Amino acid sequence: MRADWDCDFLFGLARFFHLREFLSNGAFAHALLSEMSCF
């Protein structure tokens, strides 16, 4: 289990970039999600 700040960092990134652009970059988003396991 990861520390909470990892998930906060992930959502901070998603908010910093436009969420649609962030999610549209599938490879980047998938790598981040699989690395941090927030979902």
N, C-alpha and C positions, 0 to 999 in steps of 0.2 A: 504493500500500500504506500502510495506516495504522500508527501507532505501537502497540506492544503494550499500552500503558496504556489505549488506547481499549477494547480487548477486556476487559481486567481491570476497567475501569469498568463495562462492560456486565454482566459476570458478577457484579460486586459489587452492582449494582442488582437483578439477578434474585434474588440471595441475600437482599438486604435486604428486598425485598417477598417474599411467598410466591411461589414459582416458578409455581404454578398460576394465581394471580391475574395475575402478570406476563404469562404467555403467553396468558391468556384475553382480555387487552386487545389484541386483534389489531392494531388500527391503530397503537397505540403501539409494540408489539413490532416490527411490520413496518417502521415508520419508523426505529426504532433500528437494526435489523439491516441495512436497506438503506443507511443512512447510514454505519455503521461497517464493514460488509462483513466481519464476523468469520467468517461461515459460507460 
